[in-house]
């Protein structure tokens, strides 16, 4: 971390709601950076605003920051999101107010790829069905189900989005001999990495039509909300499987349920949800309509989990805070609203070539 001035006089507010409490590692990282942190367990504008009106930086994981809270943060320099997605933050209003929004976009790209690939493998090999059949003594049912599957090296994986988690997913899939297709919003982005991995860049319709597995690797934006709707699902093979480890509302879950019920889709692996809130400590048993199906794997937004990811999400966010309080821009890949004109001027650091190429776009 770069040398920085005394930062102990700044007020850092760490919002913990709904369930993301401060870890011992995080407290130690704040202390090592010379930052004093105020921990606030609040989750409504009325309870949050009194704590953030004089905050220099607000940092959070899952708390909502709507416009009324933004307007109250008259001193705030930055919002430091501990995580990648910023759909709970009114980024547009923050930009208007000169508040920098920074995130930690790469903290769990390997874990997300591992989780998506684990879902893919489990569904491809019918492990859930086979385990249930084993427990029931129905050996023939398991044998028939697995025998009807395709050899993985003969199948196609379609990646919707080609950021870092998708790149890691592609590497894993290529290791199994799969054909990999991918699409992304920026059609003019360099293709060097895709070419090196043998990934074919194409359009969404081709991915939906040709893929045996479709895996989503996108942020949630107004443009991507319900990207996978009834029309998109109808373009997929009836033998295909959908995997979502990104954001729940990328998928119209009602349409997904209908496609599975009608046999127009073979299965799904879902880690992020719009129908139910899993950012709590407990949910009712069988809360999701797809619970219990042998062709569906549901997990409660845990694809990012690992010791390393938990530490990196905190350390990278704190590095962003230190940069901003020291008068510097964070690394450009960590800036969510790069067009913002900061309330307090920031100057760029001189980046080395190596630093610029660690996380290519």
N, C-alpha and C positions, 0 to 999 in steps of 0.2 A: 504494500500500500504506500502511496507517495507520502512524503513528509508534509505535514499540515500544521497550521497554527492551532492555538488553544481553542477548542470548540466546546468547552464545558459550559459556556454561558448561553448556548442555544437551547431552546425548548423543543425536544423531540417527543411527540405523543405517539405512543404505540397502542392502537386499537386492537382489542383481543376478540371481540364478538365475531361470530357466535361461539366458536369453540377453539380458537387458535391462540392458546396461551403462550406466554413467554417461556422459553426453555432456558435451562442453565447455560447451554452453549451460547444462546443469544445474549443473555446478560453479560457473559464474559466477553463476547465480541464487542458489544457496546462499550464496555469498560476499557477494553484494549484500544479502541478507537478514540477514547477520550470524550465520549458522548454521554450525557445525562439523559435518561429516558424516563418519561412519565407513562405508566401503564394505566390504561383506561378500559374498563369492561362496560361498554355501552353500545347500543345498537339502534338507537333512533335519533333523528335530528335533535329532538329536544334534550336528550341526555348527552349527546356528543358535543354539541355546539359550545357549551360553557368551557369545555376542556381544550378546544382547538382555536378559539378566537385569537389567542396570542401565541399559537404554535409556529415555530419556524419550519418544521417538517412534520408531516403526519405519515405514519407508516402503518401498514395493515396487511392482512392476508385475505380475509373473506368478508369484511364489513362493507356495507353499502355506503357510498359517498355521493348522494344526490346533490342537485343544485343548491338547495337551501344551506347545506353544510358548506359547500364551496363559497357561497357568498359571505358566509360568516368568517371565513379564514382570511382576514384582511392582512395578516402578516406572513402568511405561509409562502415559502419559497418553492416547496416541492412536496409531492405525494410519492412516497417510496413504497411501491407494491412489492410485497414479498411473494413473488409468483409471477406467472406469465400473463394470464388473462386480465383484462381491465374492464370487462363488461359491467362490473358493479360500480365503476367510477364514472362520473360525468366528465369525461376527458375533454369534450368540446367546451364546456364551461370553464374548466381549469385552464385551457388554452387561452380563452378570452381574458381571463383574469391574470395571466402571466405566471401561472403556477406550472412548473415542470412536472410531468408525470414520468416516473422512471420505474422500470420493472426488472425482473430477473429471468430473461426469456429462455435461458438454456439450462436451468438448474436440474431438470428431470428428463431431459430428452432421451437418455439411455433407458431410464426406468419406464417411460411411456412406451418406447419401442419394445422393451421386454414384455410389458403387460399385454400390449396389442398382439405381439407374436405368440404369447402364451395362450391367449384366447383363440387365436387362429388355429394353433396346433390342437388344442383341446377339442374345438368344434370339428376340425377336419378328421380327427381320429375318433370322434364320438365317445370321448372319455366319460362324460357325464352319464350318457345312456348306458355305457358299458359298466360303469360302477353300480348304477341302480340295478341293472340286470344281474350283476354278480351277487349283490345283496339279496335279491329275490330268487336266486338260483336259476335264472332264465338264461342259461348259457347260449342257447340257440339264438335268442333275440340279439344278444350282443354280437355274436359271430356274424349274423346276417347284416346288421347295421354297419359294422366296420368293413365287411367285405364289399359293401356297395359304394364305398368311398373311392375317391380318385387318388392316385399316387401324387404326392405334393409337387414333385418335380415336373409334373405335366400341367400344373395349374397356373393361373395368372392372378397376381395381386395388383389391385389398382389403388394408388395413393392419391387422395384428394387433398392437395396441399403438398408442398415439397420443401418445408422448412427443416430444421435440424432433427426433430423427432422422426419425420418421414424418411430422411436420409438414413438414420440409424435403422429404421424398420426395413428399408430397402436392402441394407447390408445383410441383415439377418435373413431376409427372404431369399436373397441371391445365394446365400450359403446353403439353402435347401434346394437350390436349383430352380427356383420359381422364375417365371417371366414377370417382370415388374413394369407397370405403366404408372405414370404420374401426371398430374396437372397442377397448375398454380395460377394465381391471378396475374402475375407479371409474366406475360408471354415472352418478353424480351430479355429476361434474366439469363445470365450465362448458363450454359448447359454442360460445362466441363465436368462437374461432379456427377451429374446424371450419366454422361457418356462414359466416365471412368467406371461407374457401377453397372453399366449395361442397362440403365433405366430408360425407357422410351417415353419422352414427353409428348403428351397428346391433349385432347380436350375431354371434358367431363362426360359427354355423351358416349364417347368411345370407351372410357373407363367403365361406365355403368353397363354397357352392352357386352363387353368382352371379359370382364373380371369374374373370377370365381370367389374372390374375397375383395371387399372394398373397405379400406381403412381411412378414417377421417383424421386429418392433421391440420386443423384450421382454427383461427380465433373466431369468436362469436362477434359478428358485426351486423348492422342492418342488412347488409348484402348477403351474408351467409346464414341468416336466421331461416330455419326450415329449408335449407338448401336441399336436403334429402326429404322430399315430400312424396305424396302419392304418385305424382307423375314421374319423379326420378326413380322411385322404387319399381314402378312398372317397366322401366327400361332395363332392369337387372335380370339376370338369368334366374329362373325359379330354383335353381340349385345353388345360388350364390349366398354368401354370408356377409352381413354388414358388421363392421367393428367401429365403435366410437369411444375413443379415450380423450376427446378434446373438450367439447362443450355440449351439454344435453340438447339445447335448443337448435343445434345444427340439424337435428332430425325431428320431423313431425312424428312424435311417438304414437299418436293415434293411428296415423297412416301405417307406421311400422307394425303395430299390433294387427291391423287389418290384413296387411300383406302376409304376415306369419299365419294368421288364422285361416286365410284362404289358400295357403300353400304356394303363394306367388313368390315367397322367399324361404330359403331353407333354414336360416338361423341367424342369430345375432349375438354379438358380445358387446355389452354396454357398461361403461364405467361412469359416465356422466349423464345426468338425468334432468329433465324438465318437469316431468309429472310429479316427482316427489323431491323433497329437500333432504339430502343426505348430509348436509353440513351441520349435523347435530350429533349428540352422543348416542341416541337411540331412535329407532323408528319402529312403528308397529310391525309385527310379523306379517310377512306376505304383503307388504305395503304396495309393491309394484305389480301391475296387472300381469307382467310376464314372469313373475316368480314361479319357480317350480317346473318350468318347461325344460325338457331334456335338450332342446335345440337352442337354448338361450342361456348365456352366462351373464349374470348381473353382479357387478361389484360396486361398492359405495364410494366412488371417486377416490380410489387408492392407487391409481396407476403411477402417481408421482413418488410413492413411498420408498425410501431407503435411508440409511444413516447418512450417506454422503449427500443426498438431495436435501434432507432436512438441514444439514449444516450449510450447504452452498446457498440455499435460498436466503438464509439470514446473512451470511458473510457478504454476498454480492449486493444485497439491499443496503447494508451498512457502508460498503464501499461507495455506492451511489450517493448516499447521504454525505459522506465525508468529502467527496468531490464537490458537491454543490455548495456545502457550507464553506469550503476552501476557495470558492470562486471559480471552479472549473466545471465544464460539461462532463457528465459521466460518459463512458464509452457509447458511441453513437447507436450501437445495437440495443442499448438499454434505455433509450429515450423513446417513449411512446408517442409524444407530440413534438416532433422535431421542428415544427413551424412556430412554436411558442416564442414570444418575446419575453424573456424572464423579467420578473419584477426587480430582481437584483442581477446585474449583468454577470454573465459567465464567459470565460474565455476557454478556448480549446486547449487541450494538452497536445503536445507533439507526440503522435503515435508512431511506433516502430512498424515496419512492414510486417513483422511476425504478429504483432498485436492485431493488425488489420485483417489477417487471414485466418485467425483461429476459428472464427464462426462465420464463414462466408454466407451470403444471403442466398 
